[in-house]
Amino acid sequence: MIKLLYIFIVFFSCTFSCLSAQTALEKALKTMNVQMNIPSYFDISQNEKKIYITPKTKESPTPTMVQQYDFESSFGDTALKVYLHLGHSIIRHKTEDYLIFVDAIGERDVQFGVIKKNPVLFNSEQNNALKRIKFDFRYGKRMSSPSEGEIEELKLMLTYYPEKQAKEMFNADWMVMYPMNLRGEVLEGKFSRCRAVAVSKYGMDMFFYFMMTDESSKKFDTYLMDLNKVFWFNE
């Protein structure tokens, strides 16, 4: 009896350990029914909770609400936290020419049943991604969803990829790219340029922020193809 109890405790502990050892990105992708296949040329962070792109320190603490919404200026690593939000993972290319900050924002919408309750609001042209994109551009009225007029104007600033490419790369319905204004801030002393790529399927969105140097940014199209079939929306 004692032996069986011991086996049960060991089994339960191992199971709990395996579950708790899941990274934030793995948990998000499971919620969104997205498959991940990380190639050997990428190193992926193993954080179990969402993180900022720069570490929280005394000199660079968590941004305040007024900083997040640009009512108060922020600088350095704190500013980069503001511009790039909390994310699920940092993926580094082994050449160290660029890194990708990943935020699977669809996780939240699935967890709270937002998509299921409001399917009409989450299609390829009117989805939650546009709220994030508006925020990234610091565009229009603050602390509000984009209006119809703002949506039309935001679309003028986006590069739309063909549906075929979105399907082939991510099994997604929608894929856009836009530049991020880092306002002169530099990550890790070298990454001065950023482009964001948003992909969406069934109203579930993923954002990939490519951090590059002035020189490596010229190879952005090649870096984007490094993500080909790395993340795959299951049917």
Backbone bond lengths (Angstrom), bond angles and torsions (degrees), N, CA, C in turn:
res aa  C-N    CA-C-N  psi(-1)  N-CA   C-N-CA  omega(-1)  CA-C   N-CA-C  phi
1 M - - - 1.458 - - 1.542 110.44 -
2 I 1.315 115.79 -45.77 1.469 120.93 179.46 1.524 110.03 -63.96
3 K 1.354 114.92 -37.40 1.461 119.29 179.65 1.529 111.30 -65.49
4 L 1.340 115.64 -42.57 1.461 120.05 178.52 1.524 111.17 -63.88
5 L 1.332 115.57 -39.66 1.461 120.21 178.66 1.522 110.50 -63.68
6 Y 1.312 116.22 -40.54 1.467 121.50 179.12 1.533 110.41 -63.50
7 I 1.340 116.10 -42.91 1.466 120.73 179.47 1.523 110.31 -62.84
8 F 1.335 115.54 -41.28 1.465 120.69 179.45 1.530 111.09 -62.96
9 I 1.322 115.97 -43.51 1.472 120.48 -179.71 1.521 110.62 -63.43
10 V 1.334 116.37 -43.35 1.463 120.97 179.67 1.521 110.32 -63.41
11 F 1.359 115.44 -44.02 1.468 119.96 -179.35 1.521 110.30 -63.07
12 F 1.324 116.93 -45.31 1.470 121.71 -179.52 1.529 110.68 -63.05
13 S 1.320 115.91 -41.55 1.469 120.22 -179.61 1.509 111.24 -64.32
14 C 1.340 116.19 -41.75 1.468 120.17 179.64 1.521 110.97 -66.24
15 T 1.347 115.49 -42.07 1.462 120.11 179.47 1.509 110.84 -62.84
16 F 1.333 116.25 -45.61 1.460 120.56 -179.97 1.517 110.95 -64.00
17 S 1.338 115.40 -38.61 1.455 120.18 -179.78 1.514 111.08 -64.57
18 C 1.335 116.76 -40.40 1.451 120.94 -179.77 1.524 111.19 -66.15
19 L 1.338 115.22 -41.16 1.453 119.75 -179.92 1.522 110.93 -66.44
20 S 1.328 115.66 -45.54 1.461 119.73 -176.86 1.523 111.50 -70.67
21 A 1.351 116.30 -20.38 1.456 120.23 -178.57 1.523 112.09 -80.66
22 Q 1.340 117.47 -6.34 1.452 119.54 177.12 1.520 110.41 -60.25
23 T 1.306 116.35 139.17 1.454 119.27 177.75 1.532 109.68 -76.25
24 A 1.322 115.05 164.73 1.469 120.34 178.35 1.523 110.34 -60.18
25 L 1.326 116.48 -39.34 1.459 119.67 -179.73 1.521 111.23 -68.17
26 E 1.314 117.69 -42.63 1.466 120.81 179.08 1.523 111.12 -60.14
27 K 1.319 116.45 -42.42 1.469 120.23 179.25 1.523 111.08 -65.20
28 A 1.335 116.29 -41.29 1.468 120.08 179.70 1.528 110.97 -64.37
29 L 1.319 116.22 -43.98 1.460 120.10 -177.99 1.530 111.52 -66.98
30 K 1.312 116.38 -35.30 1.463 119.64 176.77 1.527 109.91 -63.88
31 T 1.324 116.44 -42.97 1.463 121.12 178.12 1.527 110.73 -61.16
32 M 1.327 116.67 -38.48 1.465 121.79 -177.02 1.525 113.29 -88.54
33 N 1.329 117.37 -2.98 1.469 122.36 -177.39 1.527 111.03 59.65
34 V 1.335 114.52 48.16 1.465 122.03 177.58 1.522 108.71 -114.52
35 Q 1.307 116.06 131.65 1.466 121.93 179.16 1.515 110.09 -89.64
36 M 1.331 116.74 141.52 1.465 121.61 179.48 1.523 109.80 -122.40
37 N 1.319 116.19 133.55 1.462 122.14 177.30 1.524 108.12 -136.06
38 I 1.334 115.92 92.45 1.467 121.14 -175.33 1.532 110.68 -78.88
39 P 1.329 117.99 119.47 1.471 120.44 178.61 1.524 111.84 -73.73
40 S 1.317 115.83 168.12 1.468 121.40 -174.06 1.526 112.75 -68.18
41 Y 1.333 118.11 -20.52 1.462 119.14 -178.42 1.525 112.78 -82.21
42 F 1.339 117.95 0.78 1.456 121.91 177.21 1.526 111.15 -112.54
43 D 1.332 115.71 142.61 1.463 122.67 167.33 1.525 106.91 -113.28
44 I 1.325 117.04 128.68 1.457 120.98 -173.93 1.526 110.26 -115.86
45 S 1.322 116.59 138.40 1.467 120.44 -178.49 1.530 110.45 -67.34
46 Q 1.333 115.95 153.35 1.462 121.60 -174.45 1.531 112.53 -111.94
47 N 1.308 117.10 26.99 1.468 120.56 -179.57 1.527 111.41 -67.14
48 E 1.333 115.52 139.07 1.467 121.10 -178.43 1.519 112.48 -91.04
49 K 1.344 117.03 -11.09 1.459 121.95 175.79 1.523 108.62 -127.93
50 K 1.327 116.20 163.02 1.457 119.79 178.58 1.535 109.87 -61.39
51 I 1.319 115.28 149.81 1.461 120.86 -174.52 1.528 110.03 -134.27
52 Y 1.333 114.90 163.79 1.456 121.26 168.17 1.524 108.23 -90.02
53 I 1.317 115.86 162.13 1.468 119.82 -179.00 1.524 111.25 -72.40
54 T 1.346 117.94 -19.81 1.456 122.06 173.48 1.528 108.79 -119.29
55 P 1.328 118.48 146.40 1.469 120.88 -177.69 1.525 112.11 -63.92
56 K 1.319 115.34 149.02 1.467 119.88 173.97 1.521 108.57 -80.03
57 T 1.314 116.23 121.96 1.463 122.57 179.52 1.517 108.89 -134.68
58 K 1.309 115.54 175.77 1.464 120.23 177.17 1.522 109.84 -62.97
59 E 1.322 116.45 -38.73 1.462 121.07 -178.97 1.525 111.55 -77.44
60 S 1.349 116.65 -24.58 1.466 121.14 -178.11 1.532 109.61 -133.93
61 P 1.314 117.09 75.86 1.467 121.40 -177.21 1.523 111.90 -77.20
62 T 1.332 116.41 178.78 1.458 121.90 174.10 1.531 109.25 -59.83
63 P 1.321 118.37 131.73 1.469 119.79 -179.14 1.535 111.79 -61.87
64 T 1.309 115.39 146.97 1.459 120.46 175.87 1.526 109.12 -79.06
65 M 1.327 116.62 166.56 1.457 120.92 179.13 1.523 111.35 -61.03
66 V 1.328 116.60 -40.22 1.474 119.01 -179.00 1.531 111.12 -67.05
67 Q 1.334 116.46 -30.42 1.461 119.65 175.17 1.530 110.53 -72.36
68 Q 1.329 116.40 -41.45 1.463 120.31 -178.91 1.519 111.90 -57.61
69 Y 1.323 116.47 -37.81 1.458 120.15 -177.05 1.530 112.96 -101.85
70 D 1.332 115.72 18.23 1.464 121.62 171.59 1.524 114.51 65.80
71 F 1.314 117.32 22.68 1.453 119.68 172.92 1.533 110.31 -82.45
72 E 1.351 115.02 -14.87 1.456 121.69 177.71 1.512 108.70 -140.08
73 S 1.302 117.52 136.71 1.463 121.08 -176.86 1.532 111.40 -69.75
74 S 1.316 115.84 151.60 1.465 122.00 174.06 1.523 107.50 -136.47
75 F 1.334 115.20 155.89 1.458 119.58 -174.04 1.530 110.13 -139.47
76 G 1.340 115.40 161.69 1.455 121.38 175.30 1.519 113.11 62.00
77 D 1.328 115.71 -140.98 1.462 121.09 -177.35 1.522 112.21 -63.36
78 T 1.330 117.46 -29.66 1.465 119.67 176.96 1.520 109.89 -66.90
79 A 1.307 117.23 -41.17 1.464 121.11 178.29 1.531 110.67 -60.63
80 L 1.329 117.55 -40.96 1.458 120.76 179.04 1.529 110.88 -64.84
81 K 1.328 117.12 -34.36 1.467 120.36 173.88 1.524 110.58 -61.48
82 V 1.323 115.36 -41.61 1.466 120.61 -179.89 1.525 110.99 -65.44
83 Y 1.327 116.73 -48.44 1.460 120.84 -174.31 1.527 112.35 -66.59
84 L 1.345 117.16 -33.40 1.463 120.29 -171.69 1.527 113.98 -110.44
85 H 1.330 117.75 3.23 1.463 120.92 172.83 1.538 112.21 63.72
86 L 1.322 115.26 -173.24 1.461 121.69 167.44 1.520 108.02 -82.61
87 G 1.320 116.83 142.76 1.457 120.60 179.15 1.517 111.68 -133.61
88 H 1.317 115.48 175.24 1.463 120.53 -176.75 1.525 113.74 -91.43
89 S 1.341 117.48 -28.24 1.463 117.90 -174.85 1.523 111.55 -165.04
90 I 1.321 114.84 155.50 1.465 122.20 171.14 1.528 107.35 -113.49
91 I 1.330 115.41 123.30 1.462 121.40 178.67 1.525 107.93 -110.70
92 R 1.309 116.43 121.87 1.471 121.26 -178.51 1.524 110.32 -109.03
93 H 1.326 114.88 133.21 1.456 118.42 172.66 1.522 108.21 -77.31
94 K 1.317 116.77 142.04 1.460 120.52 -173.97 1.524 113.47 -66.39
95 T 1.324 117.37 -18.02 1.460 119.59 174.75 1.527 111.17 -75.43
96 E 1.335 117.07 -14.82 1.465 124.71 -176.51 1.530 112.37 64.34
97 D 1.340 116.55 19.73 1.464 120.39 177.08 1.527 111.53 -78.21
98 Y 1.321 116.63 -22.94 1.458 120.47 -179.94 1.524 109.65 -161.33
99 L 1.326 115.19 164.21 1.452 121.08 171.32 1.520 108.07 -137.69
100 I 1.322 115.66 162.17 1.465 121.70 -179.66 1.522 108.65 -124.30
101 F 1.301 115.96 125.54 1.467 122.47 175.00 1.524 106.67 -97.45
102 V 1.321 116.27 119.30 1.469 122.06 -172.07 1.523 110.87 -106.32
103 D 1.326 115.76 132.14 1.463 121.06 174.49 1.523 108.79 -132.34
104 A 1.321 115.62 109.91 1.473 121.97 179.14 1.526 108.50 -89.92
105 I 1.332 116.18 78.21 1.460 119.67 -171.80 1.523 112.82 -70.26
106 G 1.342 117.03 -16.37 1.464 119.56 177.65 1.521 113.61 -64.21
107 E 1.334 116.51 -19.86 1.467 120.21 179.44 1.521 110.85 -55.80
108 R 1.317 116.94 -45.97 1.458 121.94 -176.66 1.527 111.42 -63.54
109 D 1.336 116.90 -41.99 1.452 120.81 -178.07 1.526 111.88 -66.76
110 V 1.340 116.46 -36.19 1.466 119.76 176.99 1.522 109.97 -69.11
111 Q 1.328 116.85 -45.20 1.460 121.11 -177.57 1.523 112.11 -58.87
112 F 1.332 117.26 -40.53 1.453 121.27 -177.02 1.526 113.20 -93.88
113 G 1.327 116.63 5.70 1.462 120.29 175.45 1.511 114.41 68.35
114 V 1.339 117.04 20.99 1.470 120.41 -175.79 1.522 110.91 -65.97
115 I 1.320 117.27 -43.28 1.467 121.50 -177.57 1.525 110.36 -66.54
116 K 1.324 116.81 -43.67 1.466 121.12 -178.51 1.518 111.81 -63.60
117 K 1.336 116.27 -37.59 1.465 120.69 -178.27 1.524 112.41 -78.34
118 N 1.344 116.99 -27.37 1.464 120.70 -175.24 1.531 111.07 -132.73
119 P 1.346 118.25 59.43 1.474 119.48 -174.67 1.521 113.91 -61.29
120 V 1.334 118.14 -29.72 1.458 121.13 -178.03 1.527 111.50 -66.33
121 L 1.339 116.30 -28.68 1.459 120.47 -177.75 1.521 112.77 -80.02
122 F 1.337 116.63 -9.26 1.460 119.95 -174.82 1.529 110.19 -119.44
123 N 1.320 116.67 70.33 1.449 120.62 174.59 1.524 108.90 -117.11
124 S 1.340 116.02 -173.37 1.460 119.07 -171.63 1.526 113.45 -66.20
125 E 1.324 119.06 -22.59 1.459 120.73 -177.00 1.524 113.41 -107.43
126 Q 1.302 117.18 -19.87 1.474 119.62 -177.10 1.518 108.16 -129.79
127 N 1.290 117.54 69.92 1.453 119.42 -177.10 1.516 111.50 -119.62
128 N 1.307 114.59 177.35 1.455 120.85 -175.55 1.524 112.20 -64.66
129 A 1.330 116.32 -20.59 1.463 119.78 -179.56 1.520 111.33 -59.41
130 L 1.326 117.96 -34.88 1.461 120.19 -177.53 1.521 112.01 -66.76
131 K 1.337 117.29 -28.07 1.465 119.85 174.86 1.518 109.91 -65.25
132 R 1.333 116.17 -44.39 1.464 120.30 178.93 1.523 110.58 -65.67
133 I 1.325 116.45 -42.49 1.458 119.96 -178.68 1.523 110.77 -63.00
134 K 1.321 116.54 -41.34 1.473 119.99 176.42 1.530 109.98 -58.95
135 F 1.313 115.93 -43.46 1.465 120.19 -179.78 1.520 110.80 -65.28
136 D 1.339 116.70 -40.71 1.461 120.65 179.89 1.527 111.58 -62.88
137 F 1.321 116.44 -36.24 1.463 120.58 178.21 1.523 112.14 -81.12
138 R 1.345 117.32 -9.46 1.465 121.48 -172.26 1.535 108.50 51.79
139 Y 1.335 114.23 50.62 1.456 120.53 -170.06 1.529 111.76 -109.08
140 G 1.325 115.85 140.63 1.462 121.42 173.23 1.522 113.64 71.32
141 K 1.317 115.01 -158.32 1.459 121.85 -176.76 1.520 110.57 -67.30
142 R 1.312 116.15 131.54 1.462 121.08 -176.93 1.531 111.29 -71.95
143 M 1.341 114.40 152.64 1.461 123.03 171.86 1.527 112.07 55.69
144 S 1.348 116.15 39.03 1.463 119.96 178.00 1.523 109.28 -148.43
145 S 1.337 115.60 154.96 1.459 119.91 175.22 1.520 109.18 -67.70
146 P 1.334 117.67 154.23 1.460 119.34 -179.13 1.525 111.96 -65.81
147 S 1.314 116.34 135.92 1.458 121.54 175.38 1.529 108.94 -76.50
148 E 1.337 116.96 171.31 1.458 119.92 178.21 1.530 110.62 -58.72
149 G 1.323 115.85 -41.58 1.461 119.55 179.04 1.516 112.33 -64.24
150 E 1.344 116.77 -41.44 1.462 120.90 179.27 1.523 110.60 -66.93
151 I 1.315 117.35 -36.56 1.470 120.75 178.53 1.526 110.22 -61.38
152 E 1.321 116.11 -45.38 1.466 119.61 179.82 1.527 110.74 -62.43
153 E 1.324 116.74 -38.85 1.468 120.05 179.88 1.514 111.53 -72.40
154 L 1.334 117.29 -38.43 1.463 120.58 177.76 1.525 111.02 -61.72
155 K 1.317 116.86 -38.70 1.467 120.44 -178.73 1.522 111.59 -61.10
156 L 1.329 116.55 -29.28 1.464 120.34 179.07 1.526 111.68 -67.45
157 M 1.330 116.48 -20.96 1.474 120.95 -176.57 1.524 112.53 -99.34
158 L 1.330 117.29 2.38 1.460 121.21 -176.93 1.523 110.89 -105.50
159 T 1.338 115.37 144.99 1.460 121.17 170.03 1.524 107.82 -95.72
160 Y 1.319 116.94 114.70 1.459 121.73 -179.46 1.524 109.96 -89.95
161 Y 1.328 116.46 128.48 1.456 120.24 174.76 1.531 109.01 -89.71
162 P 1.333 117.07 152.70 1.469 119.88 178.59 1.529 111.44 -59.89
163 E 1.321 115.90 145.87 1.470 120.08 178.36 1.526 110.58 -56.82
164 K 1.316 117.04 -34.78 1.463 121.23 -179.90 1.522 110.49 -61.24
165 Q 1.337 117.24 -42.99 1.464 120.19 179.59 1.524 111.40 -67.08
166 A 1.342 116.90 -40.82 1.467 120.44 177.30 1.519 110.49 -60.47
167 K 1.320 115.80 -40.15 1.472 121.05 179.99 1.522 110.71 -67.30
168 E 1.321 116.36 -45.39 1.463 120.26 -175.68 1.523 112.22 -70.08
169 M 1.326 117.85 -34.89 1.458 120.90 -175.97 1.523 113.75 -84.86
170 F 1.343 116.66 -38.85 1.467 120.39 -172.84 1.535 113.49 -131.05
171 N 1.333 117.39 -2.52 1.463 122.09 -167.78 1.525 109.82 56.37
172 A 1.336 115.55 37.87 1.463 122.76 -178.89 1.529 109.85 -101.60
173 D 1.333 115.54 166.18 1.463 121.23 178.78 1.525 112.31 -96.73
174 W 1.336 116.33 -19.35 1.465 120.76 -166.42 1.512 108.25 -150.69
175 M 1.337 116.20 137.08 1.461 119.64 -175.91 1.523 108.70 -153.11
176 V 1.326 116.20 124.26 1.461 120.59 -179.92 1.521 109.95 -135.39
177 M 1.338 114.99 162.31 1.456 121.41 177.36 1.523 108.94 -134.77
178 Y 1.323 116.69 147.10 1.458 120.88 175.84 1.527 109.36 -155.03
179 P 1.335 117.11 152.10 1.465 120.23 178.99 1.520 110.89 -80.11
180 M 1.304 115.92 147.93 1.464 122.54 175.66 1.523 108.83 -105.55
181 N 1.317 115.38 135.57 1.465 121.09 177.43 1.526 109.07 -90.89
182 L 1.323 116.82 106.30 1.465 121.46 179.32 1.521 112.13 -84.95
183 R 1.320 117.06 -0.25 1.466 123.01 176.34 1.529 112.70 52.54
184 G 1.319 114.72 39.11 1.461 119.94 175.97 1.518 115.07 85.67
185 E 1.324 117.88 -4.22 1.471 119.85 179.36 1.528 109.74 -77.03
186 V 1.333 116.07 149.25 1.462 121.57 -176.73 1.526 109.04 -128.18
187 L 1.317 116.08 129.76 1.460 121.58 178.82 1.521 110.75 -87.43
188 E 1.331 116.00 129.73 1.464 123.15 175.70 1.534 112.04 55.53
189 G 1.306 116.17 28.41 1.454 121.04 175.56 1.511 115.95 75.93
190 K 1.349 118.56 2.94 1.470 118.59 -177.86 1.526 114.81 -146.50
191 F 1.326 118.49 -27.85 1.465 119.65 -176.11 1.528 109.58 -85.75
192 S 1.328 114.71 98.22 1.467 121.62 -174.01 1.522 113.20 -105.38
193 R 1.313 117.07 -7.83 1.464 121.68 -176.67 1.520 110.27 -122.08
194 C 1.331 116.19 147.18 1.464 120.06 -179.27 1.521 110.06 -145.97
195 R 1.325 114.64 134.46 1.465 120.90 170.11 1.526 108.06 -127.86
196 A 1.316 114.91 138.93 1.462 120.56 179.90 1.521 109.75 -105.23
197 V 1.328 115.38 140.20 1.457 121.80 173.94 1.523 107.42 -122.92
198 A 1.336 116.06 125.81 1.461 121.25 178.31 1.519 108.70 -113.06
199 V 1.333 116.03 133.59 1.474 121.12 175.71 1.520 108.21 -126.59
200 S 1.322 116.19 150.55 1.455 119.33 -174.45 1.528 110.89 -147.68
201 K 1.339 115.02 143.93 1.477 121.77 172.29 1.521 107.74 -150.63
202 Y 1.328 115.94 134.68 1.467 121.46 -178.85 1.527 112.06 54.40
203 G 1.340 116.92 30.30 1.458 119.81 -179.44 1.509 114.56 79.58
204 M 1.334 118.21 3.28 1.465 121.91 178.23 1.524 108.55 -98.98
205 D 1.315 115.55 127.10 1.457 120.71 -172.70 1.523 112.33 -114.07
206 M 1.335 114.74 145.63 1.455 121.93 170.42 1.517 108.51 -128.71
207 F 1.331 115.75 139.35 1.457 121.72 179.15 1.519 109.26 -117.91
208 F 1.336 115.21 135.23 1.458 122.49 177.93 1.533 107.77 -122.41
209 Y 1.324 116.04 114.02 1.464 120.72 179.59 1.532 108.45 -100.17
210 F 1.322 116.34 109.66 1.456 122.10 -178.85 1.527 108.75 -86.70
211 M 1.330 116.49 114.82 1.460 122.01 177.25 1.524 108.37 -98.93
212 M 1.343 115.60 122.36 1.460 120.63 -173.18 1.528 111.17 -135.53
213 T 1.304 115.42 165.16 1.458 120.76 172.52 1.529 108.22 -85.77
214 D 1.332 116.34 170.52 1.462 119.36 176.57 1.523 110.66 -57.33
215 E 1.321 115.91 -39.50 1.464 120.24 -177.66 1.528 111.85 -75.53
216 S 1.335 116.63 -48.07 1.465 118.99 -175.44 1.525 112.83 -69.78
217 S 1.334 117.84 -19.99 1.465 120.30 179.68 1.527 111.97 -61.98
218 K 1.326 116.47 -20.20 1.467 120.39 178.20 1.529 111.48 -68.73
219 K 1.339 116.21 -16.18 1.465 120.99 -178.65 1.534 111.65 -105.40
220 F 1.326 116.21 22.15 1.463 119.41 -175.06 1.529 112.71 -54.13
221 D 1.330 118.51 -42.96 1.468 120.64 -177.57 1.524 111.14 -60.50
222 T 1.338 116.55 -35.92 1.470 120.60 177.34 1.525 110.20 -67.54
223 Y 1.327 116.82 -41.95 1.460 120.71 -179.90 1.527 111.36 -65.33
224 L 1.315 115.82 -37.46 1.464 118.83 177.82 1.523 110.38 -61.10
225 M 1.315 117.25 -40.39 1.466 120.36 179.74 1.524 111.88 -68.20
226 D 1.335 117.72 -19.39 1.468 120.00 173.96 1.528 111.18 -62.41
227 L 1.332 117.12 -20.63 1.470 121.48 178.88 1.523 112.98 -89.68
228 N 1.310 116.63 2.22 1.461 120.02 -177.61 1.529 111.61 -57.11
229 K 1.334 116.16 116.02 1.470 124.35 178.09 1.529 113.76 64.11
230 V 1.327 117.30 13.66 1.469 119.66 174.60 1.532 109.79 -72.08
231 F 1.328 116.26 -37.87 1.459 121.91 174.88 1.530 107.78 -120.03
232 W 1.327 116.15 131.27 1.462 120.31 -171.79 1.535 110.05 -136.10
233 F 1.325 115.82 118.79 1.464 120.71 176.88 1.529 109.15 -74.03
234 N 1.320 116.42 116.78 1.462 119.90 177.86 1.521 110.08 -74.39
235 E 1.326 115.50 152.45 1.471 119.92 -179.62 1.523 110.89 -73.27
